[in-house]
Amino acid sequence: MVALDTEFVRNQFPAFRYKELRDKVFCENAGGSYACRYVIWRLHRFYQERKVQPYGAFPASRRAGEEMDEARTRLAAHLGVGRDELHFGPSTSANTYVLAQAFGAWIEPGQAIVVTDQDHEANSGVWRRLAARGIEVREWKVDPETGHLDPDALEPLLDETVRLVCFPHASNILGEVNDVARITAMVRRAGAFTCVDGVSFAPHGLPDIPALGADIYLFSTYKTYGPHQGVMLIRRELAYQLPNQGHWFNAEDVLRRFDPAGPDHAQVAAVAGISDYIDALYDHHVRGGRDAHARAGIVAGMIRMQETAVLEPLLDYLSTRPEWRVLGPVQAGPARLPTVSIALDRPGAEAAERLAGRGILAGGGDFYARRVLEAMGIDPARGVLRLSLLHYTLPEEVDRLIEALDSEL
């Protein structure tokens, strides 16, 4: 595997040159990553030259529509899905709300869905509300010590009444990567569908959707170097089975069935900048032509290798602080993302504020994952300090982070 050229990577993100950010260590990537320059260029160009209703008769309108189509086609190719299986929406929270309305009208009273207490609330709360419609809601619970979701604990929850299982690819608190392929295979054998929240995973290398086997996969582009959009991947056959959630006259257009309002034209068009970035990383590091899906897979491997390298010294340091409770796996590796949450003797937000005084930009709170904190015996009101790194994080920045943790906390 080729090592990531971090100088090249950093040059793709204008934020690192902005005077208010260039001397800071950005450790709140799980809340929203910096946008790459290609996204910024495309967004600027759209607002400056093409801010008109797309798909019309005149040139600016045609180009606006073409850019939106390009974003869908190229990102779908990188993810390994058909372009008609990729849906845009304003956020993942909004997308799951629309999905819950569809499933709520489709699932019969007395049938069941399974949710977890490890999820961000976006992939939990909307599904739990379906209990008001007579749908049984079952909870797949984490281990209270580790926060781990054991697939063996899911098996007893699956029977002929279960229609849908919702779970995260990775926890936004624990940084643990769940075995999605194993879980989706279990659920499929039980005759049910899966909805996987990939918001916390996608920034660390685009997921290989065919290998995962999910029926629905969700992530947010604003956490994946892009604009504020949610991406919803729905298996083609399922998309046509679910009730239409768009205008009645769009019911036969699969790309509009889950769009009750209308797309944000400029934001959708700017998503193509994420594909520009993936291709730029590939072209800079690798020789030889491959299809888009293969290119994205190679880039994802380089990203994860770089992130593991910067995560290891942080976890090593935290192992020397037994008075702190580090949540999630304690070893860097394939099952561990560089999102590290620490339960301290003070509120997480207070710790983040102290670190900000040292130029460390981190987050503190419950991060919309109150259920997993409560399950692990942590008061959500106190929350945790979350340190979330990305492939553009430098080793020397991790050194600064460790020094600040040592002196301030």
Phi, psi and omega per residue, in radians:
M1 nan 2.292 -3.141
V2 -1.279 2.361 3.098
A3 -1.249 2.491 -3.118
L4 -1.255 2.304 3.068
D5 -1.436 1.684 -3.020
T6 -1.210 -0.468 3.071
E7 -1.138 -0.758 3.077
F8 -1.093 -0.783 -3.129
V9 -1.023 -0.854 -3.078
R10 -1.108 -0.546 3.127
N11 -1.207 -0.234 3.113
Q12 -1.504 -0.046 -3.065
F13 -2.151 1.783 -3.102
P14 -1.013 -0.433 -3.098
A15 -1.002 -0.539 -3.103
F16 -1.229 -0.217 3.100
R17 -1.812 -0.101 -3.131
Y18 -1.286 2.367 -2.978
K19 -1.047 -0.531 -3.115
E20 -1.394 -0.215 -3.044
L21 -2.140 -0.326 -2.923
R22 -1.175 -0.404 3.114
D23 -1.830 0.254 -3.122
K24 -1.817 2.770 3.047
V25 -1.837 1.943 -3.036
F26 -1.512 1.941 -3.088
C27 -2.146 0.502 3.100
E28 -2.205 0.690 -3.130
N29 -1.152 -0.487 3.123
A30 -1.181 -0.326 3.060
G31 -1.524 -0.253 -3.123
G32 2.687 2.076 -3.105
S33 -1.391 2.900 2.949
Y34 -1.140 2.638 3.109
A35 -1.550 2.395 3.096
C36 -1.304 2.792 -3.009
R37 -1.120 -0.520 -3.117
Y38 -1.151 -0.681 3.078
V39 -1.120 -0.779 -3.128
I40 -1.108 -0.761 3.105
W41 -1.041 -0.829 -3.092
R42 -1.146 -0.684 3.125
L43 -1.141 -0.763 3.122
H44 -1.084 -0.796 -3.116
R45 -1.100 -0.728 -3.121
F46 -1.087 -0.843 -3.125
Y47 -1.166 -0.532 -3.097
Q48 -1.448 -0.615 -2.986
E49 -2.054 -0.356 -2.952
R50 -2.357 0.433 -3.095
K51 -1.417 1.196 3.135
V52 -2.404 2.950 3.075
Q53 -1.102 2.183 -3.061
P54 -1.367 2.953 3.059
Y55 1.149 0.510 3.112
G56 -1.680 -2.931 -3.014
A57 -1.505 -0.371 -3.046
F58 -1.690 2.789 -2.963
P59 -0.979 -0.815 -3.106
A60 -1.073 -0.679 3.131
S61 -1.177 -0.732 3.110
R62 -1.094 -0.758 -3.131
R63 -1.139 -0.625 3.098
A64 -1.054 -0.839 3.112
G65 -1.118 -0.672 3.131
E66 -1.110 -0.653 3.125
E67 -1.191 -0.669 3.082
M68 -1.121 -0.740 3.106
D69 -1.125 -0.679 3.125
E70 -1.053 -0.749 -3.130
A71 -1.031 -0.798 -3.124
R72 -1.157 -0.815 -3.060
T73 -1.123 -0.784 -3.057
R74 -1.285 -0.723 3.134
L75 -1.177 -0.695 3.090
A76 -1.030 -0.724 3.139
A77 -1.124 -0.721 3.100
H78 -1.108 -0.600 -3.096
L79 -1.478 -0.227 3.130
G80 1.414 0.527 3.126
V81 -2.191 2.909 3.051
G82 -1.286 2.615 -3.112
R83 -1.102 -0.445 3.122
D84 -1.430 0.020 3.076
E85 -1.786 -0.004 -3.121
L86 -1.878 2.146 -3.095
H87 -2.129 2.423 3.095
F88 -1.780 2.668 3.045
G89 -2.748 2.985 -3.029
P90 -1.158 -0.431 3.133
S91 -2.950 2.917 3.072
T92 -1.182 -0.653 3.099
S93 -1.039 -0.758 3.127
A94 -1.175 -0.676 -3.138
N95 -1.139 -0.733 3.129
T96 -1.189 -0.551 3.072
Y97 -1.081 -0.802 3.124
V98 -1.091 -0.756 3.120
L99 -1.063 -0.718 -3.129
A100 -1.116 -0.625 3.080
Q101 -1.120 -0.702 -3.141
A102 -1.163 -0.854 -3.132
F103 -1.165 -0.609 3.136
G104 -1.085 -0.553 3.107
A105 -1.484 -0.287 -3.051
W106 -1.692 -0.711 -3.138
I107 -1.340 2.418 -3.111
E108 -1.507 2.577 3.044
P109 -0.948 2.401 -3.093
G110 1.699 -0.366 3.010
Q111 -1.415 2.965 -2.954
A112 -2.268 2.711 2.941
I113 -2.225 2.729 3.124
V114 -2.057 2.299 3.048
V115 -2.173 2.991 3.116
T116 -2.078 2.897 2.990
D117 -1.758 0.237 3.076
Q118 -1.667 -0.285 -3.002
D119 -1.249 2.685 2.731
H120 -1.031 2.558 -3.030
E121 -1.061 -0.370 3.141
A122 -1.054 -0.590 -3.133
N123 -1.862 0.508 3.121
S124 -2.396 -0.995 -3.012
G125 -1.037 -0.788 -3.079
V126 -1.144 -0.564 3.129
W127 -1.301 -0.677 3.132
R128 -1.095 -0.550 -3.128
R129 -1.164 -0.298 3.133
L130 -1.183 -0.212 3.059
A131 -1.032 -0.506 3.125
A132 -1.159 -0.293 3.113
R133 -1.692 0.158 3.126
G134 1.556 0.158 3.109
I135 -1.557 2.308 3.139
E136 -1.318 2.329 3.110
V137 -1.969 2.099 3.114
R138 -1.911 2.514 -3.094
E139 -1.930 2.163 3.007
W140 -1.550 1.971 -2.956
K141 -1.675 2.575 3.073
V142 -1.396 2.810 2.960
D143 -1.208 2.190 -3.047
P144 -1.168 -0.324 3.119
E145 -1.486 -0.784 -3.003
T146 -1.844 -0.368 -3.045
G147 1.410 0.059 -3.088
H148 -1.220 2.445 3.017
L149 -1.689 1.876 -3.084
D150 -1.492 2.075 3.101
P151 -0.999 -0.526 3.119
D152 -1.131 -0.475 3.113
A153 -1.358 -0.256 3.081
L154 -1.373 -0.601 -3.029
E155 -0.881 -0.805 -3.127
P156 -1.164 -0.293 -3.120
L157 -1.471 -0.236 -3.049
L158 -1.636 2.100 3.001
D159 -2.504 -2.988 -3.032
E160 -1.200 -0.213 -3.136
T161 -1.550 -0.261 -3.090
V162 -1.324 2.258 3.134
R163 -1.910 -0.432 -3.027
L164 -2.623 2.427 3.033
V165 -2.165 2.155 -3.105
C166 -1.962 2.237 -3.116
F167 -2.757 2.828 -3.115
P168 -1.570 2.571 2.975
H169 -1.171 -0.707 3.087
A170 -2.605 2.529 3.132
S171 -1.344 2.392 3.114
N172 -1.361 -0.089 3.076
I173 -1.852 -0.821 -3.021
L174 -1.480 -0.446 -3.059
G175 1.228 0.190 -3.137
E176 -1.512 2.371 3.128
V177 -1.625 2.120 3.118
N178 -1.432 2.692 -3.123
D179 -1.424 1.422 -3.019
V180 -1.085 -0.781 -3.088
A181 -1.053 -0.720 3.114
R182 -1.141 -0.757 -3.083
I183 -1.190 -0.782 -3.130
T184 -1.110 -0.604 3.102
A185 -1.143 -0.717 3.094
M186 -1.048 -0.817 -3.078
V187 -1.165 -0.695 -3.141
R188 -1.103 -0.701 3.099
R189 -1.091 -0.511 3.125
A190 -1.433 -0.068 3.090
G191 1.474 0.365 -3.111
A192 -2.046 3.025 3.128
F193 -1.843 2.852 -3.141
T194 -2.166 2.491 3.026
C195 -2.189 1.935 -3.026
V196 -1.861 2.178 3.071
D197 -1.520 1.877 -3.116
G198 -1.812 0.299 -3.076
V199 -0.998 -0.729 -3.076
S200 -1.454 -0.193 -3.130
F201 -1.694 -0.753 -2.972
A202 -0.951 -0.623 3.137
P203 -1.117 -0.263 -3.063
H204 -1.757 0.473 -3.116
G205 2.077 2.110 -3.067
L206 -0.958 2.398 -3.095
P207 -1.226 2.625 3.053
D208 -1.554 1.587 -3.000
I209 -1.072 -0.792 3.116
P210 -1.021 -0.646 -3.129
A211 -1.237 -0.506 -3.097
L212 -1.339 -0.605 3.095
G213 1.354 0.298 -3.133
A214 -1.330 2.531 3.047
D215 -1.373 -0.618 3.066
I216 -2.321 2.347 3.087
Y217 -2.350 2.294 -3.042
L218 -2.108 2.467 2.914
F219 -2.750 2.965 -3.051
S220 -2.021 2.235 -3.093
T221 -1.304 -0.375 3.139
Y222 -1.275 -0.212 3.003
K223 -1.749 0.026 -3.082
T224 -2.191 0.862 3.029
Y225 1.186 0.249 -2.991
G226 -2.208 -2.813 -3.115
P227 -1.428 3.066 -3.072
H228 -1.438 1.522 3.073
Q229 -2.434 2.732 2.978
G230 -1.892 2.448 3.089
V231 -1.929 2.301 -3.127
M232 -2.198 1.967 3.117
L233 -1.724 2.086 -3.102
I234 -2.169 2.196 3.102
R235 -0.947 2.322 -2.987
R236 -0.898 -0.812 -3.085
E237 -1.115 -0.681 3.127
L238 -1.204 -0.668 -3.110
A239 -1.022 -0.618 -3.139
Y240 -1.415 -0.354 3.107
Q241 -1.375 -0.622 -3.091
L242 -1.241 2.597 3.129
P243 -1.121 2.517 3.101
N244 -1.053 2.323 3.096
Q245 -1.954 0.018 3.112
G246 -1.716 -2.944 3.078
H247 -1.046 2.595 -3.042
W248 -1.040 -0.569 -3.101
F249 -1.380 -0.063 3.071
N250 -1.825 0.163 -3.005
A251 -1.042 -0.540 -3.094
E252 -1.564 -0.066 3.108
D253 -1.704 1.845 -3.016
V254 -1.062 -0.493 -3.128
L255 -1.316 -0.182 3.134
R256 -2.015 -0.023 -3.088
R257 -1.158 -0.454 -3.090
F258 -2.027 0.504 -3.135
D259 -2.193 1.507 -3.059
P260 -1.265 -0.228 -3.115
A261 -2.011 -1.356 -3.094
G262 2.882 2.628 -3.052
P263 -1.292 2.680 2.971
D264 -1.448 1.739 -2.958
H265 -0.938 -0.872 -3.061
A266 -1.166 -0.731 -3.125
Q267 -1.140 -0.726 3.109
V268 -1.081 -0.825 -3.133
A269 -1.033 -0.666 -3.097
A270 -1.210 -0.342 3.107
V271 -1.039 -0.457 3.084
A272 -1.023 -0.407 3.093
G273 -1.120 -0.481 3.058
I274 -1.136 -0.737 3.090
S275 -1.154 -0.659 3.042
D276 -0.977 -0.765 -3.092
Y277 -1.167 -0.803 3.115
I278 -1.017 -0.777 -3.139
D279 -1.189 -0.613 3.101
A280 -1.139 -0.727 3.085
L281 -1.078 -0.777 3.137
Y282 -1.093 -0.853 -3.080
D283 -1.114 -0.570 -3.133
H284 -1.273 -0.575 -2.989
H285 -1.816 -0.420 -2.925
V286 -2.236 2.497 3.032
R287 -1.844 2.602 3.094
G288 1.830 2.356 -3.122
G289 -1.414 2.382 3.049
R290 -2.444 2.881 3.104
D291 -1.299 2.943 -3.004
A292 -1.056 -0.708 -3.123
H293 -1.108 -0.750 3.121
A294 -1.155 -0.711 3.107
R295 -1.034 -0.799 -3.133
A296 -1.092 -0.643 3.121
G297 -1.143 -0.703 3.113
I298 -1.164 -0.749 3.099
V299 -1.092 -0.730 3.120
A300 -1.040 -0.693 3.110
G301 -1.113 -0.717 3.105
M302 -1.143 -0.710 3.138
I303 -1.071 -0.836 -3.093
R304 -1.151 -0.625 3.116
M305 -1.118 -0.761 3.111
Q306 -1.119 -0.749 -3.100
E307 -1.174 -0.635 3.086
T308 -1.102 -0.679 -3.125
A309 -1.128 -0.677 -3.132
V310 -1.434 -0.389 -3.138
L311 -1.335 -0.618 -3.030
E312 -0.954 -0.854 -3.137
P313 -1.142 -0.530 3.099
L314 -1.168 -0.804 3.121
L315 -1.150 -0.640 3.089
D316 -1.066 -0.773 3.113
Y317 -1.089 -0.802 -3.086
L318 -1.106 -0.461 3.096
S319 -1.169 -0.279 3.112
T320 -1.589 0.019 -3.139
R321 -2.045 1.287 -3.063
P322 -1.135 -0.279 3.127
E323 -1.314 -0.196 3.096
W324 -1.792 2.502 3.078
R325 -1.739 1.897 3.107
V326 -1.548 2.172 -3.087
L327 -1.562 2.511 3.111
G328 1.573 -3.111 -3.107
P329 -1.013 2.501 -3.075
V330 -1.676 -0.065 3.122
Q331 -2.022 2.433 3.050
A332 -1.263 2.568 3.140
G333 2.809 -2.984 -3.057
P334 -1.027 -0.500 -3.103
A335 -1.625 0.182 -3.059
R336 -2.326 2.063 3.025
L337 -1.525 2.795 3.131
P338 -1.408 0.781 3.019
T339 -1.987 1.906 -2.965
V340 -2.101 2.107 3.118
S341 -1.928 2.435 -3.071
I342 -2.240 2.201 3.021
A343 -1.555 2.084 -3.044
L344 -1.923 -3.086 3.077
D345 -1.548 0.267 3.134
R346 -2.580 2.864 3.113
P347 -1.032 2.488 3.133
G348 -1.051 -0.628 -3.136
A349 -1.146 -0.618 3.107
E350 -1.158 -0.730 3.114
A351 -1.113 -0.711 3.123
A352 -1.094 -0.655 3.128
E353 -1.142 -0.693 3.105
R354 -1.122 -0.727 3.134
L355 -1.158 -0.586 3.132
A356 -1.045 -0.567 3.094
G357 -1.149 -0.289 3.096
R358 -1.829 0.192 3.113
G359 1.438 0.273 3.104
I360 -1.803 2.016 -3.069
L361 -1.694 1.732 -3.090
A362 -2.182 -3.118 -3.126
G363 -2.212 2.697 3.087
G364 -2.462 2.467 3.126
G365 2.536 -2.696 3.139
D366 -1.798 -0.243 3.048
F367 0.952 0.677 3.105
Y368 1.019 0.457 3.117
A369 -2.215 0.835 -3.082
R370 -1.097 -0.587 -3.048
R371 -1.120 -0.730 -3.124
V372 -1.246 -0.611 3.078
L373 -1.101 -0.802 3.120
E374 -1.087 -0.714 3.138
A375 -1.079 -0.505 -3.119
M376 -1.674 0.141 3.073
G377 1.386 0.396 -3.138
I378 -1.884 2.280 -3.139
D379 -1.205 2.047 3.137
P380 -1.055 -0.487 3.122
A381 -1.154 -0.541 3.057
R382 -1.440 -0.686 3.086
G383 1.160 -2.813 -3.100
V384 -2.347 2.832 2.927
L385 -1.561 2.182 -3.134
R386 -1.976 2.222 3.111
L387 -2.022 1.886 -3.056
S388 -2.080 2.060 -3.083
L389 -1.786 2.944 3.120
L390 -2.476 3.096 -3.054
H391 -1.177 -0.267 3.079
Y392 -1.560 0.043 3.053
T393 -1.275 2.350 -3.093
L394 -1.693 2.643 3.091
P395 -0.974 -0.699 -3.133
E396 -1.182 -0.445 3.057
E397 -1.248 -0.637 3.068
V398 -1.136 -0.653 3.068
D399 -1.046 -0.755 3.107
R400 -1.123 -0.694 3.116
L401 -1.082 -0.821 -3.136
I402 -1.076 -0.749 3.124
E403 -1.059 -0.727 3.138
A404 -1.176 -0.745 3.089
L405 -1.038 -0.717 -3.090
D406 -1.174 -0.639 -3.056
S407 -1.564 -0.555 -3.027
E408 -1.679 -0.439 -3.068
L409 -2.124 nan nan
